[in-house]
Structure formats: C-alpha cells, structure tokens
Amino acid sequence: MLLRFQVTNHASLRDEQELSLIANDDRPGRAECDVPSSEFRTVPVAAVYGPNASGKSNALDALMWMRFAVLSSFRRWDPAGGVPRRPFALRTDPAQFPSTYEMDFVAEGTRYEFGFTVDDERIIEEWLFCFPEGRRRRLYVREGSDSESMTFGRSLVGRPKTIARLLRPNSLYLSVAAAQGHDLLGTLHRWFRNGVRVASDQDFADRLDYTMELYRRRETRGSRGEALTRLLRFADLGVADLRVQDQDEEVKEEHGRVVAALREALGRRVHVAGVPRHRVQVEHRTDEGLFGLEIDEESSGTRTWISMLGPVLSALGEGSVLCVDELDARLHPYLADALVGLFQNANSNRHGAQLIFSTHETSLLGHTSRTELFRDQVWFTEKDAGTSATRLFPITDFYVRDSVTKDNLEKRYLSGRYGALPFLDDDLLSQLTAELSDGGERGSGKVAETSSGASPGAA
C-alpha cells in the first residue's frame, strides 16, 4: 500500500506538496485496507483534477521519478553524470535548490518511511525507517555522499557497512544494497519495481506487449487472460477477438536503425517510443464473417483500452499501485468510470490495489457516474499566478464534516467552489471576436471592390 507521497522541487512543484491516501471516513463497500499497527485505513483510488498546465501530470511524474531513482541510480546512472532530476526552472539559478522525495508505504505487512534529497550532482540525504508494532525505528540515515556519512540502526542486519563502501555520490544506498543481495532492502527495492506501476503515452508499446502476454495465456485455468477477454468484450468496441503474433524481425531491425539515426543526430537524451514485440490484429464480426484489422488501424480509444487491461488486471491481482496520467484522454467516460470502479469496489479489488490518476472527467464526481468517489479521494492542482508553481490540495480542505452529497461534488467544482479551474478572460475573447469580425468585413470589402471593378490583370 501507498500511504503518503511528498515532494519538493520537481518540475512545477516548487514548494513541498503532499498526496495522501489515508481514508478520512469508513465507507462500506469501498475497497479500503487497514494500515498495519495503526487505526488508519487507505483509500483504493485517488483522483487529481485541475486545469491544463496546472501540474497534474507533474505530481504523478514526481512519484514515478522517485521510483526511477530507486531502480536506476546504481545500475544505470553514469557515475560521473550527476543526478538527472527535474527541478523547478522558473526562478534564478534553479541548480542551487535541492529536490526532496519521501514516501510512506507498506511492504510485506510492515510500514516504512523512505526518502532522499538530491541536487544536480549527488545524493545529499537519504533515510529509511520502519514501524514494527507502530513504533518508529531507524534502519539507516545518510547525511552525505560517501560511506562515512551512513549511520545504521540495530534493526538493520546483513553487512550494511560493507555495502556502504560501494556507494557513489549519485547512487542511493537502497539501490546499492538491493544489487548486493541484501534481504530486507532487496524486498523494498522489489516493492518499488513491482508494487508501483505507471501507464502513460510513453509506455504504450510495453503496456501492449504485457497485455498480449496475458492474452496468450487466457486458456490457462484461472489466468488473468480470461478476465482480459471479458473486459475486452465488456467495452462494446465491436471486438470479437485478437490475433497475436511475434513481431517481424524486419520491423524490429528497421526501428533500431531509426532510433540509432535519431540519437546520432539529436543526442542520447532523445526519447523514441519502442516497437511492440507483438503484432496484434483486432477481429471484428459482421454479417459477412470475421475480419481482422491491424491495431494501428483502430481508434485511439480502442488501442488505449486494450493496452490498459494488462496493467489494470495485474494491479488488481497483485495488490499494487497503478498511476495513470490523463485517464480520460482517449476513453469514453463510461469506460473510465468502469475502470475506476474495478479498484473502488471491494468485490473486484480483493488485494488492496490502488489507482492514482489525473483527469478532467468531472462526471466521475457527479450523479451520472456508476462509481462513487468520496471527498477523501479527490485532489486538485492549481498554479500560483505570481510564481507559476503548482499547489496540490485535497477537497477535504473545504469541509469540516460530511455534509456534501455526491451530486454536489461535480456541481460545486464546476461552479468554482474549490478553485483549480482555468481562468478564461472574456475581455480578450471579445477583443479577438471584434478583430476577426473587422478583418472579415475588410476582406469582404476588398473582394467586393475587385469584383465590381476591372479584373486584376487589366490594370
């Protein structure tokens, strides 16, 4: 379970911001989970609303960057390349300001608090605490870049000082320890790898491949592939079945040549989406028979729904956290509603899976939705007019007691009660309308003058 995520100085999140998944209220039928050794429970879904460019995606990106640092800092980061962070750029000398990431989570039945502070060159601080039986215990604290900066608690066994000698200035101790086979820290490292997943436009090929692997195993009794087939047909996309084959080697080789050419021209930092390992045809049944279309010929909504099914079913089956940026971008509101409902409902979410997503789809807050989001599951982002920094805040900031009905959430948000709406300057729109109108009249006059007089070539 993810309990809390806190970030300072990442992209548009300049100041400290926090996203909490701790439930404020006990809701029967909602897939809540008990936090070990505490009186708290977690919510299964958290939705982030806000206008365009307000920082919704950056809030999720910060969480995924923390995961990236844990998984990559020791094995993949260039030892002399510093820390590839994204600090808030809209101020003088942004390199002077460090970035901090912190997370409370539960792994293997124990609560942990893990975090670190970085600048462009190195890890400045790193800490890990556990809460067995509800009491906070130090596992390790790092206050510098080398092995001498590490202090260890008595609870951490398994050669911690020996592992510390392998530290680099830009590698996390958690990453180093996991690579060296440390039992406990390896378990936490795997939680970041398998317990937190992301679904975005950038990883479409990977999501599709993963989904197709599940689909290929659909004949296995009890496999998620069978559930995938039912969800595929549930969406009413006109899809009867899928044909899945291994991708042609020529396609892979051609993609490799294109990537190599782009990186040679633009540098190693260029991002090129991968090519799926599978060739997928979508079968449609008509009165004249069964016909197949390549998945690239399908609508973006159909492609999105198909590729999302693998990560969704894995999260539900394993009890992991799934982060989805712009859930509603290519899905009909009914499909987005149904997907959220799989996590929200205690009958379909039996293993404590959690969904965190950004969206503009306000119908999920209103009376037309099948899935009911409660006030402790709704968050907003908005930008400060003076600094352009993002503020992340919950809807519960506006209420002392539960006096708001589900029907009111959507109406109150759209009426501006909570902020986090785009500001549309009607004066500018009026000026633009006038300019377009004047331009059209002038243009019409010129046409009329030319039409009524001599032809242009006669002058």
N, C-alpha and C positions, 0 to 999 in steps of 0.2 A: 504493500500500500504506500502511496504517496500521501504524506500528511501536510507538508508545507514546503513551498519553494520561495526563496528570497534572492533578489539580485540587485546589484548596484552597478551602474555604469556599463550597460550593454546596449549598443545601438541607441535607440531613442529613450531608453530607460536610464536617465541620468542619475536620479536620486534613488534611494532604497525603495524597492517595491516588493510586495509580498502577495502570493497567491496561496490561499489556504483551502484544504479540502476537508476540514473538520466540520461536522454537522452541527448546526445550531439547534435543530429540532428533530425529534424522533418521528419519522413518517412511516406508518405501516405500509408494507408492500414495496417500499423503496429498498434497493439492494445496499443497505448500509453494512459496515463491518466494524467490529469492536477493535479499538486500539489496545494492544496488549498492556497489561498492568496500569490501566487508566480507566477513567469514566467516560472517555471520549469515543465517538464513532466517526467514521469517514463517509463522505458522500460518494456516490458512484460516478457522478457527472458534474463537470464544471464548464459553463459556457461563458465566453468572453465577447461582449458586444462593444461596438464603438464605430465612429465614422471612419472613412478611408484615411489612411496615413496617420491614424491616432496611436499606433503601436501595438495593435492586437497580435499581429504576426511576430513582432519582436519579443513579446512576452513568452510565446511558445519557443521562439528561436533561442532565447536565453537558456531555457531549460534544456533544450537539445544541445546547446553548446557545452553546457556543463557535462552532459553525458559524453559528448565528443572528446572533451579533455580527459576524462577518466579512461576512456577506451584507447586513446591515441597518443597521449603525451609521452609515454616511454617508448612505445614501439614505432611510432610513425613521425613524430615531430623531429625536425632537423635539430641535432644537439646544439648547433650554432645559430639556429634560426629564430630564437626567441619564442614568444607566445603569440599565436595567430588569433588574437582577440579582436573584438569589435567595440571599442569604447565610443562613448557619446562624442560626436565630432563637431557639434555646433558651439564650440567655445574655444577660447585661446589656449593653444598648446594642450590638446587633449591627452598627449602621452604622459603628462605629469600626474594624471589621475588614475589610480588603480581601479580594478574591477573585482567585485566580490560575488561569489555564488555560494549559496547554502541551501541544504535540503534536509528535512526530517522525513524518514521513511521507515517502513517495517520490512525486514527480510528474515525469513526463517523464524518467524514468531518473536523477533526482538526489534525494538525501536532503536534507530541510530540517528545521530545528528552529524552530518558531514559537510565540510565547506572549505573554501580556499580563496585567497586573494592573489591576484596576478597584476603585473604590469606588462609592458611590451617585451621585456627581456626574461623575466623569471617568475617563479612562484615566491611570493612574499610571505604568505602564511598558509597553513593547512591544518585542519583539525578533524578529529573523529572521536565521538563519544557514543556510548551505548547506555541503555536504560533497562538493565535487568531488574525485574521486580519494581519498576518505576523509579529507581534511584539512578542519578546521573553518574557515570563512571568514565574516566578518561582512558581512551585506548592509546592515542598519541596526539601530540601537538608539535607543530613545526613553526619556527619563527625565523626562518632564513632559508638559504639556498643549499647549504651543504649538510653533511651527516651530523655535524656538531650542533646543528640547530634543532635536532629532534629530541623530544623527551617522551618517554613511554610510561603508560600506566601498568600496574601489576597484572591487569587482566589480559594484556596482550602477550601471548607466548609465541614461540616459533621463530627464533633468531631475528628479532626486529632490528637490533643494532648492526648485524651483519648485512642485512638487506639495505640499511641506510647508506652503506658505503657505495652503493651503486647509484645513488641519487645524482641527477643532473639539475642544474639550476632551473630548467624548464620542464622537468618531469614531476608528476605527482607521486608522492610516496605510495598511495593506494595502487597506482598503476605499476610501479616497480615491484611491490610486494606480490601482486597477483601474477606477474610474469615469472617470479621466482617460486611460485607454487605455494605461497602462504595459504593455509587452510581457511581461516576466517576472512581475511581480506580478499582472497580469491572468490569466496562466496558473495561478498558485497560487489566485487567487480562484475560478476556474472549477473547480479541484480540490475546493474546499470546497462548491461548488454542485452539481457532478455526481458527484464522487468519493465523497461521503458522503451516504447517504440514510437515511430513517427510516420505519418502519412502526409505527403505533400506532392506538388507537381514535380519536384526534382527527383523523386524516387519512384516514379511511375513504373519504370521497367522492372525494378526489383520487386515492387508490390505485385505486379502482374505475374512474374515468374514464381513467386511464392504461392500465389493463389492457384496457379496452374499445377504446381506440385501437389497441392491438396486435392485438386480436382481429379488428378490422375489416380489418386488413392481412394476415390469415392466408393469403389466396390468393397473396400475393406470394412468389415462389420464394425460399426461404432466409430468410424473415422469422421473427421470434420468435413471430408469431401462430400458426404451425403447431405450434411446440413448446408453446405455451399450450394448444392444443386437445388435444394428447396428455396433458398434465398434468391437464387438466380431467377427462378420462375415466379417467386413472390412479387418481384419488382414490376411485372407486367410490361416487359420490354419487347415482347414478341420473340423471346429467345427460347428455342426448344432444347438446344444442347450446344456443347462446344466440341470442336475438334482440336486436339493439342498434339503438336509435333515438335521435335527438336529443330531449332533454328538452323537454316542453311549455313554451312561454313563460309560460303562466299559472302554472305551478308555480314558475318562477324568480321571477316578479313577486311572488307570494304569499310566498315565502321572504324576498325582500328587504324586504317590509313587516313581516314578523315580526321580522327582525333589527333594523330601524330602531326598532321599538317597544320591543324589549328594551333596546337601547342607550340609548334616551331615558330609560327607566325606571331602568336599572341602571348606566349609565355606559359609556364607550368600552372599558373593560377586559374587559367580558363576552365570553366566547368562545362562538360559536354555530357548530356544525358546518355546513359548506357543503352545498348540494344538488348531487347529481351532475349533470353536463352530459348524461348519457346515461340513457335509460330502458332498463332491462335486464329481459328476460324469460328465465327458465330453462326450457328444454324438456325434458320427460320422456317417454320412450317406454314405452307399456304395450301390453297385448294388444289394446286398443281403439283404439290410434293414438297420435299425438303431441300432447301437451298442454303449454301454457305457464303458468308461474306467475311473478308479479312477484317480483323478487329480495327484496323486503321480506317475502315470504311464506315464504322459505326459512329453514332453521335458521341460527343464528349461525355455526356451523361451516362451512356451505356458503358463506355470504357471505364469511367470513374467507378461506377457501381461494381463492375466485375473485378477490378483490381483491388477494391477496398475489402472485398469479402474475406480474403485470406488473413490480413492483419486483424480484422474485427473478430473473426472466429478464433484466432489464436489468442487474442487478448482475453476473450471470454472463457476459453478453455484453460488458460494458464493463470488467470488472475493477474494480468499485467496491466500497465498503464499505456494507453494509446493516445497520442497527441495528433490532432488533425487540424491543419490550418485551412480556414475557409471551407468548412464542411458543406455549406450550401452553394458553393461556387458553380457546380455543374450538376447538382442533384435537385430533382423536384422536391418541394417542401414536404410532401408525403413520405418520400424515401428518406430524407434527412430525419424526419420525425420518427420513422420506424427504426432507423439505425440507433438513434439516441435511446429509444425505448428498450432495445436489447440490453443496454447497460443499466438503465434505470430500474428495470423490472427484476425483482428478486427471484422470479421463477426462471428467467433466462440467464441471469447473471449470478451463478451459484459459487463463484470462486473469488469474489472480491475485485473483479476487473474495474478499471476506472477509465473514463473518457474525458479528455480535456480538449475543447475545440473553440476556435474563433468563428464568428458568424455574423451575418447581417439579418438572418432569418428571424424576424420578430414574431412570426406566427407560432414559434415554439414556446412563446410566453403567453399566448392567448388562448381563447376558448375553443378555437378550431383545431388545436393540436390533440393528438392521441396520447402523447407523452406529457406528463405534468412536471415541469421544472419548478422547484420551490425557491424561495428567496435566498437560501444559503448556498445556491448553486449558480447564481447569476453575478457576473462581474462586468465592469465597464472600463474602457480606456478613453482618455481624452488628453489632448496636448495643451500645455500651458502656452498662452498667447505670447508671452514675453520671451520664453526660453526655448520653445518647441520641444520641451521634454515631456515624456509620457507619464501620466498618473494612472495607476491601476487601483480600482477600488470596488468593494462589493456593494450590492444593492442593500445589504443589511445595515449599511451606514445611515440609511434613511428611516429605519423603523426601530422602535423600541419593543414593540410587541407585535404578534402576528395578527394584524388587522387588515391585511391586504389579500384579497382573493386572487386566484389565478387569472381571472378575467381582467383584473385591474393592471397586472404587470405590464402587458403589452401596451395598453392604452396610456398608462402613466409614463412609460418610457418614450413613446412617440409624441406625447404632449410636452416633453422636455422636463419632466419632474426630476429625473436623475442626471441630467446633462448627457454627455457622451453622444451628442448628435452633431451633424455637420451644420456649420453656420452658413446660410445662403443669403448673400447680400442682394436684396430685392432692388436696391437703387442701381447697382451695377447691371442687373438684368434689365432694368428699364432703359438704362443708357444704351445697352447693347441692342435692345429691340428698336430703339429710336434710330441708331446708326444703321442698322440693317434696313429699316424702313426707308430712311433717307437715301441710302445707297441704291435701293431698288427703284425709287422714284427717279433718281438722277439717271440710272441706267435705262429706265423706260423712256425718259425724255430723249436721250441720245438715239435710241433705236427709232423712236417716232420721227425725230428730225432727219435721220438718214433715210428713212423710208419715204418721207414726204418730199425730199429734195432730190437732187441729182444723185446718180449712183456714184460710189466712192471712186470708181475708175474714170469717171468723166471729168474730174477736176483738172 
